[in-house]
Amino acid sequence: MPFLFVLLAASLLGAPADRYASVAVNADGSVTVNTEDGRQITPPRVLIDTGSRIEQSVGATDAAVSPDHQSVGWIALFDFCCTSYPIPLKLVIFSNGRLIPFSGTEPIWFWSFQDGGRRVAAREEMLHGDPHTHYELWDVRSGRRIGVYHPEYDESTADPKGPEWVKALDAAEAKSR
């Protein structure tokens, strides 16, 4: 009987979550995730509905491992009719063996993990320097958007009174340059 209880408890808890050691964008635009136990995972490319057809990502950029090693993320790139280069339209998080694509309202130009990896924040703006940058914050586990910030602009300078998660994202972007 005790063995049966242990077996039942183990099945309810599920398998332990993967811990990710590294993530790389390959020359062909695919992504390879390396787990801490030595496995390599190549997640499928991300899809986007353009309204007239389904498009598959053509590449990836800005891949990173979360501070808690429970997730990895990257920006998925898609062909766009009006540019000679692919556009960063989705932030993709891979966590516990599943893909979680986050779509903003504009192309995503910078992102980072926050709160130890529990959240992701992204800076979005129109193509070609439109001054209407905005920010979004998402919960990794649920995939829900939990924050949006539209800064007020004064001669192309963002309002310094933004929320802490926006300040953290801007600081991470400045550090990455």
C-alpha positions as CSV (number, residue, x, y, z in Angstrom):
1,M,0.0,0.0,0.0
2,P,2.7,2.6,0.8
3,F,4.3,1.8,-2.6
4,L,1.1,2.5,-4.3
5,F,0.8,5.9,-2.5
6,V,4.3,6.9,-3.6
7,L,3.6,5.9,-7.2
8,L,0.4,7.9,-7.2
9,A,2.1,10.9,-5.6
10,A,4.9,10.8,-8.2
11,S,2.4,10.6,-11.1
12,L,0.5,13.6,-9.8
13,L,3.7,15.7,-9.5
14,G,4.7,14.9,-13.1
15,A,8.1,14.8,-14.6
16,P,10.7,17.3,-13.4
17,A,10.9,20.4,-15.6
18,D,13.9,20.6,-17.9
19,R,16.6,23.0,-17.0
20,Y,18.2,24.8,-19.9
21,A,21.9,25.4,-20.2
22,S,22.1,27.3,-23.5
23,V,20.2,28.3,-26.6
24,A,21.6,29.1,-30.1
25,V,20.3,30.4,-33.4
26,N,21.6,28.2,-36.2
27,A,22.7,29.4,-39.6
28,D,19.4,28.2,-41.2
29,G,17.4,30.3,-38.7
30,S,16.3,27.4,-36.5
31,V,16.9,27.3,-32.8
32,T,18.7,24.7,-30.7
33,V,18.2,24.4,-27.0
34,N,20.7,22.5,-24.8
35,T,19.5,21.1,-21.5
36,E,21.6,20.8,-18.4
37,D,21.5,17.0,-18.7
38,G,23.1,17.2,-22.2
39,R,20.1,16.8,-24.5
40,Q,19.6,19.0,-27.6
41,I,16.1,20.1,-28.5
42,T,15.2,21.8,-31.8
43,P,11.8,23.4,-31.3
44,P,9.6,23.8,-34.4
45,R,9.4,27.1,-36.2
46,V,6.7,29.4,-35.2
47,L,3.6,30.2,-37.3
48,I,1.7,33.5,-37.7
49,D,-1.7,34.1,-39.3
50,T,-1.4,37.0,-41.7
51,G,-5.1,37.1,-42.3
52,S,-4.8,35.7,-45.8
53,R,-2.5,32.8,-45.1
54,I,-0.4,31.1,-42.4
55,E,3.3,32.1,-42.5
56,Q,6.2,30.2,-40.9
57,S,9.1,32.0,-39.2
58,V,12.2,32.3,-41.4
59,G,14.7,32.9,-38.7
60,A,15.4,33.9,-35.1
61,T,17.4,36.4,-33.2
62,D,18.2,37.5,-29.6
63,A,18.1,34.1,-28.0
64,A,18.6,33.9,-24.2
65,V,18.3,31.6,-21.2
66,S,16.2,32.7,-18.3
67,P,18.1,33.4,-15.0
68,D,16.3,30.4,-13.4
69,H,17.2,28.1,-16.3
70,Q,13.5,27.1,-16.6
71,S,12.9,28.8,-20.0
72,V,14.7,30.1,-23.1
73,G,13.5,32.7,-25.5
74,W,14.1,34.3,-28.8
75,I,12.5,36.6,-31.3
76,A,11.0,34.9,-34.4
77,L,11.5,36.6,-37.7
78,F,9.0,36.6,-40.5
79,D,9.2,37.7,-44.2
80,F,7.3,40.9,-44.8
81,C,6.0,42.1,-48.1
82,C,7.4,45.6,-47.9
83,T,11.0,45.2,-46.7
84,S,14.1,43.4,-47.9
85,Y,14.7,41.9,-44.5
86,P,12.6,39.7,-42.1
87,I,10.6,41.5,-39.4
88,P,10.7,40.5,-35.6
89,L,7.0,39.8,-35.0
90,K,6.9,37.2,-32.2
91,L,8.7,36.7,-28.9
92,V,8.9,32.9,-28.4
93,I,9.5,31.3,-25.0
94,F,10.3,27.6,-24.7
95,S,9.5,26.3,-21.2
96,N,8.9,22.8,-19.8
97,G,8.9,21.4,-23.3
98,R,6.3,23.8,-24.8
99,L,6.4,26.8,-27.1
100,I,4.7,29.9,-25.8
101,P,4.5,32.6,-28.6
102,F,3.8,36.2,-27.5
103,S,2.6,38.6,-30.2
104,G,2.6,42.3,-29.6
105,T,0.9,44.9,-31.7
106,E,4.0,46.0,-33.4
107,P,7.4,44.5,-34.3
108,I,9.4,43.5,-31.2
109,W,12.8,45.1,-31.2
110,F,14.1,44.2,-27.7
111,W,13.1,41.9,-24.9
112,S,14.4,40.4,-21.7
113,F,13.4,38.0,-18.9
114,Q,12.4,39.7,-15.7
115,D,11.6,38.5,-12.1
116,G,14.1,35.7,-12.4
117,G,12.5,34.3,-15.5
118,R,8.8,34.4,-14.4
119,R,8.0,37.3,-16.8
120,V,9.2,38.7,-20.1
121,A,9.1,42.3,-21.2
122,A,9.4,43.6,-24.7
123,R,9.8,47.0,-26.5
124,E,7.8,47.3,-29.6
125,E,7.6,50.0,-32.3
126,M,6.6,50.5,-35.9
127,L,9.1,50.0,-38.7
128,H,11.5,52.8,-39.6
129,G,11.8,54.8,-36.4
130,D,8.2,55.6,-35.6
131,P,8.4,57.5,-32.3
132,H,5.5,55.6,-30.8
133,T,7.3,53.0,-28.9
134,H,5.4,51.0,-26.3
135,Y,6.2,48.2,-23.9
136,E,4.4,45.0,-22.9
137,L,4.9,42.6,-20.0
138,W,3.9,39.0,-20.1
139,D,3.7,36.2,-17.6
140,V,5.7,33.2,-18.8
141,R,3.7,30.4,-17.1
142,S,0.2,31.6,-18.3
143,G,1.2,33.3,-21.5
144,R,-1.0,36.3,-20.5
145,R,-0.1,39.9,-21.1
146,I,-0.1,41.5,-17.7
147,G,1.2,45.0,-18.4
148,V,1.3,47.6,-21.2
149,Y,3.0,51.0,-21.1
150,H,2.7,53.8,-23.6
151,P,5.3,56.4,-22.7
152,E,4.6,60.1,-23.2
153,Y,7.2,61.6,-25.6
154,D,8.8,65.0,-25.3
155,E,11.1,65.6,-28.2
156,S,11.6,61.9,-28.7
157,T,12.6,61.2,-25.1
158,A,10.6,58.7,-23.2
159,D,8.9,59.8,-20.0
160,P,11.2,58.7,-17.1
161,K,8.3,58.0,-14.8
162,G,7.6,54.6,-16.4
163,P,7.0,51.4,-14.4
164,E,10.0,49.6,-12.9
165,W,9.7,46.7,-15.4
166,V,10.1,49.3,-18.3
167,K,13.1,50.8,-16.6
168,A,14.7,47.4,-16.2
169,L,14.1,46.6,-19.9
170,D,15.6,49.9,-21.0
171,A,18.6,49.2,-18.7
172,A,19.1,45.7,-20.2
173,E,18.9,47.1,-23.7
174,A,21.5,49.8,-22.9
175,K,23.8,47.2,-21.3
176,S,23.5,45.0,-24.4
177,R,24.9,47.7,-26.8
